[in-house]
Amino acid sequence: MNGVIVILYVLSWFYSCAAANNGIYENLSQSLSYPWDLNTPCQPYIEDFAKASSRMIRCAATFSSPPKVCTSCTEEYIAFKQIEYMLRKLEHVFSHDNTTCNRVIYENYLISYVSEVSTTITRNIWGNSRCSSCVNINWHFETNSTEYSYYNDTIQFQNKLYDWRRCVSNVSSLQANDMVICDECLSSFNELFQFYWYIYITPNVNFCLDVETTMNDTMNLWHNVWHCPDDRVEELRDWTLLGYSLALLIIIAVFFYAGSYVQSSEIQRHLVQYSRLEAPRGLRSHILSSSTLDTISSLTARNTERITSLQQSDFPVVQKKVVIMGDSHEVETQPPTTVDEEEVVDPLIKFREECVAHTGKWKKLLDECTERVNSKAQTKESCHYEMVDYIQALDHCAMPKVFATLK
């Protein structure tokens, strides 16, 4: 029995030696079979890189819909980066022309496929997926002991997502109606969405593409496939807010138009009242005409000279002041006159006094306006237009008589 064991041990040792020698001879024959291959010593490292990159690309292609590279291909990415680091450190392995393998791989030719593949995986796949927002990798290339861990936000999102999926699975196994899923799993869905939304609106905090696409697909399934409604409490709150907003807008509009109507009602009433009156005819510009004032002044002066020529010269002198109504100018005359003589009367004033009886309608409007304004403590109303109409009516009656005396 012991002899059989010894024989088996010898045979196994011989077989292992033969296999090792066969590998050596195979590598030697492969090296000798391609004598024109200048970079044969670098080829095994390139093949290791090809295997690591192919595993990474295979994983990324498998988890591409929806993208889940950050949470499903982390180990493949770390292995790929470790091989890439080794290629860049190949400074002690040389090609047949004594060129280091790192220069052969990255610099010796017009294009480096290894560099292009590395850029594609590192930037286009891993970087564009924003995996650094979900995975924290502590690189230790020298000792080949790199470690990684997921952030707490990513872990919490995954836990809430799994809770919702377990609820859907349990309900689906019992009921085939989608509305039952909507009712039974609404709380877990709201909890998942509220957590995602809180992270989404937080400044300087981002999720990787895995989390965003997973949440988008979950919402699409929930709303568009199963047609689950939103939370009824939030929907009622939205409608309530909309109702209050519309009511406030209507109240503001009512107060605005009511105030505008009250403010313009007085003015509108006076405009209607004035429009019913017959406008006086004649030109009020004669009152403001300088030539007319000069004519009246000269007439007054001639009358004064005619009166004073009939009086005695030893009577005391009395200064008289002739005021033309409607004008702020005063015409001072110093004619010698007796104390008991009649005052010189301006023809315009005399004719206006005679025309008062013919302008009773406008005088009545002016008196009513004055009484109405005086009866109010605070008002912006004035009787300017009534006064203008009254004076214009007086002038319409008096001016023809004044001009008749001038002829």
C-alpha positions as CSV (number, residue, x, y, z in Angstrom):
1,M,0.0,0.0,0.0
2,N,2.8,2.4,0.9
3,G,4.5,1.5,-2.4
4,V,1.5,2.5,-4.4
5,I,1.3,5.8,-2.6
6,V,5.0,6.5,-3.4
7,I,4.5,5.6,-7.1
8,L,1.5,7.9,-7.3
9,Y,3.4,10.7,-5.7
10,V,6.3,10.3,-8.1
11,L,3.9,10.3,-11.1
12,S,2.2,13.5,-9.9
13,W,5.6,15.2,-9.4
14,F,6.7,14.1,-12.9
15,Y,3.4,15.4,-14.4
16,S,3.7,18.7,-12.7
17,C,7.3,19.1,-13.9
18,A,6.3,18.1,-17.4
19,A,3.5,20.6,-17.4
20,A,5.8,23.4,-16.2
21,N,8.4,22.5,-18.8
22,N,5.7,22.4,-21.4
23,G,4.6,26.0,-20.5
24,I,8.2,27.1,-20.7
25,Y,8.8,25.4,-24.0
26,E,5.5,26.8,-25.3
27,N,6.4,30.4,-24.4
28,L,9.9,29.8,-25.8
29,S,8.5,28.3,-29.0
30,Q,6.0,31.2,-29.2
31,S,8.9,33.7,-28.8
32,L,11.0,31.9,-31.4
33,S,8.0,31.4,-33.8
34,Y,7.7,35.3,-34.2
35,P,11.3,36.5,-34.5
36,W,10.1,39.6,-36.2
37,D,7.9,40.7,-33.2
38,L,9.9,43.6,-31.7
39,N,7.7,44.0,-28.7
40,T,7.2,40.3,-27.6
41,P,8.2,40.9,-24.0
42,C,5.5,43.6,-23.6
43,Q,2.7,41.5,-25.1
44,P,1.6,39.6,-21.9
45,Y,0.9,42.8,-20.1
46,I,-1.1,44.1,-23.1
47,E,-3.2,40.9,-23.0
48,D,-3.9,41.4,-19.3
49,F,-5.1,44.9,-20.1
50,A,-7.3,43.6,-22.9
51,K,-8.9,41.1,-20.5
52,A,-9.6,43.7,-17.8
53,S,-10.9,46.3,-20.2
54,S,-13.1,43.8,-21.9
55,R,-14.7,42.7,-18.6
56,M,-15.3,46.4,-17.8
57,I,-16.9,47.1,-21.2
58,R,-19.0,43.9,-21.0
59,C,-20.3,45.0,-17.6
60,A,-21.1,48.5,-18.8
61,A,-22.9,47.2,-21.8
62,T,-24.9,44.7,-19.7
63,F,-26.0,47.4,-17.3
64,S,-26.7,50.2,-19.8
65,S,-30.5,50.3,-19.8
66,P,-30.9,51.9,-17.4
67,P,-27.3,52.9,-16.7
68,K,-26.0,51.1,-13.5
69,V,-22.3,51.2,-14.0
70,C,-21.6,52.9,-10.7
71,T,-23.4,50.4,-8.6
72,S,-22.8,47.2,-10.7
73,C,-19.4,47.5,-12.3
74,T,-17.3,49.0,-9.5
75,E,-15.0,46.0,-9.0
76,E,-14.4,45.6,-12.8
77,Y,-13.5,49.3,-12.9
78,I,-11.0,49.0,-10.0
79,A,-9.4,45.9,-11.7
80,F,-9.1,47.8,-14.9
81,K,-7.5,50.8,-13.3
82,Q,-5.0,48.5,-11.5
83,I,-3.8,47.0,-14.8
84,E,-3.6,50.4,-16.3
85,Y,-1.4,51.6,-13.5
86,M,0.9,48.5,-14.0
87,L,1.3,49.3,-17.7
88,R,2.4,52.9,-17.0
89,K,5.0,51.5,-14.5
90,L,6.6,49.0,-16.9
91,E,10.0,50.6,-16.7
92,H,12.0,47.5,-16.1
93,V,10.6,45.4,-18.9
94,F,12.1,46.1,-22.3
95,S,11.4,45.3,-25.9
96,H,14.0,43.7,-28.2
97,D,15.4,47.2,-29.0
98,N,15.8,48.0,-25.3
99,T,12.7,50.3,-25.2
100,T,10.7,50.2,-22.0
101,C,7.3,48.6,-22.4
102,N,5.5,51.7,-21.0
103,R,6.9,53.8,-23.9
104,V,6.1,51.0,-26.4
105,I,2.5,50.9,-25.3
106,Y,1.8,54.7,-24.9
107,E,4.4,56.6,-26.9
108,N,6.1,54.5,-29.5
109,Y,3.5,54.6,-32.2
110,L,1.2,57.2,-33.9
111,I,-1.8,56.0,-32.0
112,S,-2.1,54.0,-28.8
113,Y,-5.2,51.8,-28.6
114,V,-4.5,51.2,-25.0
115,S,-4.7,54.9,-24.3
116,E,-7.9,55.3,-26.3
117,V,-9.6,52.5,-24.5
118,S,-8.5,53.9,-21.1
119,T,-9.9,57.3,-22.0
120,T,-13.2,55.8,-23.2
121,I,-13.7,53.8,-20.0
122,T,-12.5,56.4,-17.6
123,R,-14.1,59.6,-19.0
124,N,-16.9,58.5,-21.3
125,I,-18.3,55.7,-19.2
126,W,-17.3,56.2,-15.5
127,G,-16.9,60.0,-15.6
128,N,-20.1,60.8,-17.5
129,S,-22.0,58.6,-15.1
130,R,-20.9,60.8,-12.2
131,C,-19.9,57.7,-10.3
132,S,-17.9,59.8,-7.8
133,S,-21.2,61.1,-6.4
134,C,-22.2,57.6,-5.3
135,V,-19.0,55.6,-4.8
136,N,-16.0,56.5,-2.7
137,I,-12.8,54.7,-3.9
138,N,-9.6,54.7,-1.9
139,W,-6.9,53.9,-4.4
140,H,-3.8,51.8,-3.3
141,F,-2.2,50.9,-6.6
142,E,1.2,50.1,-5.1
143,T,-0.1,47.4,-2.8
144,N,-3.0,46.4,-5.0
145,S,-5.4,46.8,-2.1
146,T,-7.9,49.4,-3.3
147,E,-11.1,49.7,-1.2
148,Y,-14.4,51.3,-2.1
149,S,-17.7,52.1,-0.3
150,Y,-21.0,53.7,-1.2
151,Y,-22.1,57.0,0.2
152,N,-24.9,57.0,2.8
153,D,-27.3,58.8,0.5
154,T,-26.9,56.1,-2.1
155,I,-27.4,53.4,0.4
156,Q,-30.5,55.0,1.8
157,F,-31.9,55.4,-1.7
158,Q,-31.3,51.8,-2.5
159,N,-32.9,50.7,0.7
160,K,-36.0,52.7,0.1
161,L,-36.1,51.5,-3.5
162,Y,-35.9,47.9,-2.4
163,D,-38.7,48.5,0.2
164,W,-41.0,49.8,-2.6
165,R,-40.1,46.9,-4.9
166,R,-40.8,44.4,-2.2
167,C,-44.2,45.9,-1.6
168,V,-44.9,45.8,-5.4
169,S,-43.8,42.1,-5.5
170,N,-45.9,41.1,-2.6
171,V,-49.0,42.8,-3.9
172,S,-48.5,41.6,-7.5
173,S,-48.3,38.0,-6.3
174,L,-51.8,38.3,-4.7
175,Q,-53.6,40.8,-6.9
176,A,-53.2,41.5,-10.6
177,N,-55.0,44.8,-10.5
178,D,-52.7,47.8,-10.8
179,M,-54.9,50.0,-8.7
180,V,-54.3,47.7,-5.8
181,I,-50.6,48.3,-6.2
182,C,-51.2,52.1,-6.3
183,D,-53.2,52.0,-3.0
184,E,-51.0,49.5,-1.1
185,C,-47.6,50.9,-2.1
186,L,-48.4,54.6,-2.1
187,S,-46.7,55.3,1.2
188,S,-43.4,53.6,0.2
189,F,-43.4,55.3,-3.1
190,N,-43.9,58.7,-1.5
191,E,-41.1,58.0,1.0
192,L,-38.8,57.1,-1.9
193,F,-39.7,60.2,-3.9
194,Q,-39.5,62.6,-1.0
195,F,-36.0,61.4,-0.1
196,Y,-34.9,61.6,-3.8
197,W,-36.4,65.1,-4.1
198,Y,-34.7,66.3,-0.9
199,I,-31.3,65.3,-2.2
200,Y,-32.1,66.7,-5.7
201,I,-32.8,70.2,-4.4
202,T,-30.0,70.3,-1.9
203,P,-27.1,72.6,-3.2
204,N,-23.7,71.0,-3.9
205,V,-25.2,67.4,-3.4
206,N,-25.7,65.2,-6.5
207,F,-26.6,61.7,-7.3
208,C,-24.9,59.5,-9.8
209,L,-26.6,58.6,-13.1
210,D,-27.6,55.2,-11.6
211,V,-29.9,56.8,-9.0
212,E,-31.4,59.4,-11.4
213,T,-32.3,57.0,-14.2
214,T,-33.6,54.5,-11.7
215,M,-35.9,57.1,-10.1
216,N,-37.0,58.3,-13.6
217,D,-37.9,54.8,-14.6
218,T,-39.7,54.2,-11.3
219,M,-41.8,57.4,-11.8
220,N,-42.6,56.5,-15.4
221,L,-43.8,53.0,-14.3
222,W,-45.8,54.4,-11.5
223,H,-47.6,57.2,-13.4
224,N,-47.6,56.2,-17.1
225,V,-47.8,52.4,-16.9
226,W,-49.8,51.8,-13.8
227,H,-51.6,55.2,-13.9
228,C,-51.3,55.7,-10.2
229,P,-52.5,59.2,-9.1
230,D,-50.6,61.6,-7.0
231,D,-51.1,61.8,-3.3
232,R,-54.7,62.9,-2.7
233,V,-53.8,65.0,0.3
234,E,-51.3,67.0,-1.8
235,E,-53.7,67.3,-4.6
236,L,-56.4,68.7,-2.3
237,R,-53.8,71.1,-0.9
238,D,-52.9,72.3,-4.4
239,W,-56.6,72.9,-5.3
240,T,-57.1,74.8,-2.1
241,L,-54.1,77.0,-2.7
242,L,-55.4,77.7,-6.2
243,G,-58.9,78.6,-4.9
244,Y,-57.5,81.0,-2.4
245,S,-55.3,82.6,-5.0
246,L,-58.2,83.1,-7.4
247,A,-60.4,84.5,-4.6
248,L,-57.7,87.0,-3.6
249,L,-57.3,88.1,-7.2
250,I,-61.0,88.6,-7.6
251,I,-61.3,90.7,-4.4
252,I,-58.4,92.9,-5.5
253,A,-60.0,93.4,-8.9
254,V,-63.4,94.3,-7.4
255,F,-61.8,96.9,-5.0
256,F,-59.8,98.4,-7.8
257,Y,-62.7,98.9,-10.1
258,A,-65.0,100.1,-7.3
259,G,-62.5,102.7,-6.2
260,S,-62.0,103.9,-9.8
261,Y,-65.8,104.2,-10.2
262,V,-66.3,106.1,-7.0
263,Q,-63.4,108.5,-7.8
264,S,-64.7,109.2,-11.3
265,S,-68.4,109.4,-10.6
266,E,-68.4,113.0,-9.4
267,I,-66.4,114.2,-12.3
268,Q,-68.6,112.3,-14.7
269,R,-71.8,113.8,-13.2
270,H,-70.5,117.4,-13.5
271,L,-69.5,116.7,-17.1
272,V,-73.0,115.5,-18.0
273,Q,-74.5,118.6,-16.2
274,Y,-72.3,121.0,-18.1
275,S,-73.0,119.4,-21.4
276,R,-76.7,120.1,-21.0
277,L,-76.2,123.9,-20.7
278,E,-76.2,126.2,-23.7
279,A,-72.8,127.6,-24.1
280,P,-72.7,131.4,-24.0
281,R,-71.8,133.1,-27.3
282,G,-69.2,135.7,-27.7
283,L,-65.5,136.2,-27.4
284,R,-64.1,136.3,-23.9
285,S,-60.8,137.3,-25.3
286,H,-62.0,140.9,-25.4
287,I,-61.5,141.0,-21.6
288,L,-57.8,140.0,-22.0
289,S,-57.2,142.2,-25.0
290,S,-54.8,145.0,-24.4
291,S,-56.3,147.2,-27.0
292,T,-59.7,147.0,-25.4
293,L,-58.3,147.9,-22.0
294,D,-56.5,150.9,-23.6
295,T,-59.8,152.0,-25.2
296,I,-61.7,151.7,-22.0
297,S,-59.0,153.6,-20.1
298,S,-58.9,156.4,-22.6
299,L,-62.7,156.7,-22.4
300,T,-62.6,156.9,-18.6
301,A,-59.9,159.5,-18.8
302,R,-62.0,161.7,-21.3
303,N,-65.0,161.4,-19.0
304,T,-62.9,162.4,-16.0
305,E,-61.5,165.5,-17.8
306,R,-65.0,166.6,-18.9
307,I,-66.3,166.4,-15.3
308,T,-63.3,168.1,-13.7
309,S,-63.5,171.0,-16.1
310,L,-66.9,172.0,-14.6
311,Q,-65.7,172.0,-11.0
312,Q,-64.0,174.8,-9.0
313,S,-60.3,174.6,-8.6
314,D,-60.2,175.3,-4.8
315,F,-62.0,172.1,-3.8
316,P,-59.8,169.4,-2.1
317,V,-58.3,166.8,-4.3
318,V,-59.5,163.3,-3.8
319,Q,-57.6,160.4,-5.3
320,K,-59.9,157.9,-7.1
321,K,-59.0,154.4,-8.1
322,V,-60.8,152.8,-11.0
323,V,-60.8,149.0,-11.0
324,I,-61.6,147.0,-14.1
325,M,-63.4,143.8,-13.1
326,G,-61.8,140.7,-14.4
327,D,-58.3,142.1,-14.5
328,S,-55.7,142.5,-11.7
329,H,-54.4,145.9,-13.0
330,E,-55.6,149.0,-11.3
331,V,-55.9,152.4,-13.1
332,E,-55.1,155.2,-10.8
333,T,-56.2,158.7,-11.7
334,Q,-55.8,161.9,-9.7
335,P,-58.4,164.3,-11.2
336,P,-59.5,167.3,-9.2
337,T,-63.0,166.7,-8.1
338,T,-65.4,167.9,-5.4
339,V,-66.2,165.8,-2.4
340,D,-69.9,165.5,-3.2
341,E,-69.5,164.8,-6.9
342,E,-70.6,161.5,-8.3
343,E,-68.0,158.7,-8.7
344,V,-66.8,157.9,-12.1
345,V,-68.2,154.6,-13.1
346,D,-66.5,152.1,-15.4
347,P,-68.9,151.4,-18.3
348,L,-68.0,147.6,-18.3
349,I,-68.9,147.4,-14.6
350,K,-72.1,149.3,-15.1
351,F,-73.2,147.1,-18.0
352,R,-72.3,143.9,-16.1
353,E,-74.5,145.0,-13.2
354,E,-77.3,145.6,-15.7
355,C,-76.8,142.1,-17.2
356,V,-77.1,140.2,-13.9
357,A,-80.8,139.8,-14.4
358,H,-80.2,138.1,-17.8
359,T,-77.7,135.5,-16.4
360,G,-79.8,134.1,-13.6
361,K,-79.4,130.5,-14.8
362,W,-75.6,130.5,-14.5
363,K,-75.7,132.5,-11.3
364,K,-77.9,129.8,-9.8
365,L,-75.5,127.1,-10.8
366,L,-72.6,129.0,-9.2
367,D,-74.5,129.5,-6.0
368,E,-75.5,125.8,-5.8
369,C,-71.8,124.7,-6.4
370,T,-70.6,127.2,-3.7
371,E,-73.1,125.9,-1.2
372,R,-72.2,122.3,-2.0
373,V,-68.5,122.8,-1.6
374,N,-68.9,124.8,1.6
375,S,-71.0,122.0,3.1
376,K,-68.2,119.5,2.8
377,A,-65.2,119.3,5.3
378,Q,-62.8,117.8,2.9
379,T,-63.3,117.8,-0.8
380,K,-61.3,118.2,-4.0
381,E,-64.3,119.7,-5.8
382,S,-64.1,123.4,-6.9
383,C,-66.5,125.8,-8.6
384,H,-64.0,126.9,-11.2
385,Y,-66.0,125.9,-14.2
386,E,-69.2,127.5,-12.9
387,M,-67.4,130.8,-12.2
388,V,-66.0,130.8,-15.8
389,D,-69.4,130.1,-17.3
390,Y,-71.0,132.9,-15.2
391,I,-68.4,135.5,-16.1
392,Q,-68.6,134.5,-19.8
393,A,-72.4,135.0,-19.7
394,L,-72.0,138.5,-18.2
395,D,-69.4,139.4,-20.9
396,H,-71.7,138.1,-23.6
397,C,-74.4,140.6,-22.4
398,A,-72.2,143.5,-21.4
399,M,-69.5,143.7,-24.1
400,P,-71.8,144.7,-27.0
401,K,-73.0,147.6,-25.0
402,V,-69.5,148.7,-24.1
403,F,-68.4,148.6,-27.8
404,A,-71.6,150.6,-28.7
405,T,-70.4,153.4,-26.5
406,L,-67.0,153.4,-28.2
407,K,-68.4,154.2,-31.6
